[in-house]
Amino acid sequence: MALSSAQLSALKAAILADATLNAFPHDSDGAFAIAAALNLQAAPDFYVWRSTVTVDEIMQNGFDWTRVDNLTIGKSRIWEWMAATNVLRPNQANVRAGWLAVFTTAGDLSNRTAIAAHAQRLATRAEKLFASGSGTASTDQFVGPATMTFEGQLQYTDVVVARAS
């Protein structure tokens, strides 16, 4: 997906502000090197909400099934609806709110922690550049990780276009 003009401007500003990146030549080799550097994991760690996570992944690692059995009918129905497609979208605020609405008691904290562990991941430098939020890890409250407006690998052509603008 092509970067928006605002993202290209932000990319150019980030390159200009980083002496190491800005020192690369304005050619394809320089663009490749900059893209490669920005595709590395952000340091310090910067957490983002994943776009998708499977319910299978969540439920196979740390999820307490007895807590689902103890849900009210309404909460159970919400969880069933959320899990029906086997894909959850943690990057959407309403999905995170749904998890919080389902698992509300002190006994449910282990499930919220299990879900949070799978709902976030570390971002690359490029993803961090275009993300909004604090970028901190979440344990159970579904706050902390940032929301991405760009996901994936930055292409060298993005760098070429940004530097030329």
C-alpha positions as CSV (number, residue, x, y, z in Angstrom):
1,M,0.0,0.0,0.0
2,A,1.4,3.4,-1.0
3,L,2.1,5.8,1.8
4,S,-0.1,8.9,2.1
5,S,1.4,12.4,1.5
6,A,1.3,13.0,5.2
7,Q,3.1,9.7,5.9
8,L,5.7,10.6,3.2
9,S,6.3,14.0,4.9
10,A,6.7,12.3,8.2
11,L,9.1,9.8,6.7
12,K,11.2,12.6,5.1
13,A,11.2,14.5,8.4
14,A,12.4,11.4,10.3
15,I,15.2,10.7,7.8
16,L,16.3,14.4,8.0
17,A,16.2,14.3,11.8
18,D,18.4,11.1,12.0
19,A,22.0,11.9,11.1
20,T,22.8,8.3,10.3
21,L,19.9,7.9,7.9
22,N,20.3,11.3,6.4
23,A,23.9,10.6,5.6
24,F,23.0,7.9,3.1
25,P,23.2,9.0,-0.6
26,H,20.2,10.0,-2.5
27,D,20.2,7.0,-4.8
28,S,18.7,3.5,-4.8
29,D,21.5,2.1,-2.6
30,G,20.8,4.8,0.0
31,A,17.1,4.2,-0.2
32,F,17.5,0.4,0.3
33,A,19.8,1.0,3.3
34,I,17.3,3.5,4.9
35,A,14.4,1.2,4.3
36,A,16.3,-1.7,5.8
37,A,17.2,0.3,8.9
38,L,13.6,1.4,9.4
39,N,12.4,-2.2,9.0
40,L,14.3,-3.3,12.0
41,Q,12.6,-3.6,15.4
42,A,12.2,-0.3,17.2
43,A,14.6,0.3,20.1
44,P,13.6,0.8,22.8
45,D,10.8,-1.7,22.4
46,F,7.6,-0.2,21.1
47,Y,4.4,-2.2,21.3
48,V,1.5,-2.1,18.8
49,W,-1.9,-3.8,18.6
50,R,-1.9,-6.6,16.2
51,S,-4.2,-6.3,13.2
52,T,-5.4,-9.8,13.6
53,V,-4.9,-12.7,16.0
54,T,-6.7,-16.1,15.9
55,V,-8.8,-17.2,18.7
56,D,-7.0,-20.6,18.5
57,E,-3.7,-18.8,19.3
58,I,-5.2,-17.1,22.3
59,M,-7.0,-20.2,23.7
60,Q,-4.0,-22.5,23.4
61,N,-1.8,-20.5,25.7
62,G,-2.8,-19.3,29.1
63,F,-6.5,-19.1,28.6
64,D,-8.7,-20.4,31.4
65,W,-11.7,-22.2,30.0
66,T,-13.5,-22.4,33.3
67,R,-13.8,-18.6,33.3
68,V,-15.8,-18.9,30.0
69,D,-18.1,-21.4,31.7
70,N,-18.7,-18.9,34.5
71,L,-19.8,-16.0,32.3
72,T,-23.3,-14.7,32.3
73,I,-25.5,-15.6,29.3
74,G,-25.0,-12.1,27.8
75,K,-21.2,-12.1,28.3
76,S,-21.0,-15.6,27.0
77,R,-22.9,-14.6,23.9
78,I,-20.6,-11.6,23.3
79,W,-17.5,-13.9,23.5
80,E,-19.1,-16.4,21.2
81,W,-19.8,-13.8,18.6
82,M,-16.3,-12.4,18.9
83,A,-14.8,-15.8,18.5
84,A,-17.1,-17.1,15.8
85,T,-14.8,-16.2,12.9
86,N,-11.6,-17.4,14.7
87,V,-10.1,-13.9,14.0
88,L,-10.0,-11.0,16.4
89,R,-8.8,-7.5,15.5
90,P,-7.1,-6.1,18.5
91,N,-6.2,-2.9,16.7
92,Q,-9.9,-1.9,16.8
93,A,-11.0,-0.2,20.0
94,N,-14.4,-1.7,20.0
95,V,-13.0,-5.2,20.0
96,R,-10.7,-4.4,22.9
97,A,-13.8,-2.9,24.7
98,G,-15.6,-6.1,24.0
99,W,-13.0,-8.2,25.7
100,L,-13.1,-5.9,28.7
101,A,-16.9,-6.2,28.8
102,V,-16.8,-10.0,28.8
103,F,-14.0,-10.6,31.3
104,T,-14.9,-8.2,34.2
105,T,-14.3,-9.9,37.5
106,A,-11.1,-10.4,39.4
107,G,-11.1,-14.0,38.5
108,D,-11.1,-13.1,34.8
109,L,-7.8,-11.2,35.0
110,S,-5.9,-14.3,33.9
111,N,-7.9,-14.4,30.6
112,R,-7.5,-10.7,30.0
113,T,-3.7,-11.2,30.5
114,A,-3.7,-14.2,28.2
115,I,-5.6,-12.2,25.5
116,A,-3.3,-9.2,25.9
117,A,-0.2,-11.3,25.5
118,H,-1.4,-12.3,22.0
119,A,-3.0,-9.0,21.0
120,Q,0.2,-7.0,20.8
121,R,3.6,-7.2,19.2
122,L,6.8,-5.3,18.8
123,A,6.8,-2.7,16.0
124,T,9.5,-1.9,13.5
125,R,11.0,1.6,13.4
126,A,8.8,2.4,10.4
127,E,5.6,1.2,12.0
128,K,6.5,3.2,15.2
129,L,6.9,6.3,13.0
130,F,3.4,6.1,11.8
131,A,1.7,4.8,15.0
132,S,-0.3,6.7,17.6
133,G,-0.2,5.8,21.3
134,S,2.3,5.3,24.0
135,G,3.7,2.0,22.7
136,T,4.0,0.4,26.1
137,A,3.1,-3.2,26.8
138,S,-0.3,-4.2,28.1
139,T,-0.9,-6.8,30.7
140,D,-4.7,-6.9,31.0
141,Q,-6.4,-3.6,30.6
142,F,-5.9,-3.3,26.8
143,V,-4.2,0.1,27.1
144,G,-0.6,0.9,26.3
145,P,0.2,-0.4,22.8
146,A,-0.1,2.0,19.9
147,T,-2.4,1.8,17.0
148,M,-0.7,1.5,13.6
149,T,-1.7,3.4,10.4
150,F,1.1,1.6,8.5
151,E,1.9,-2.0,8.9
152,G,4.6,-4.1,7.3
153,Q,7.8,-3.5,5.5
154,L,8.8,-0.1,4.3
155,Q,9.8,-0.2,0.6
156,Y,12.9,1.5,-0.8
157,T,10.6,3.2,-3.3
158,D,8.8,4.9,-0.3
159,V,12.1,6.3,0.8
160,V,12.9,7.5,-2.7
161,V,9.5,9.3,-3.0
162,A,9.8,10.8,0.5
163,R,13.3,12.1,0.0
164,A,12.3,13.7,-3.4
165,S,9.2,15.5,-2.0
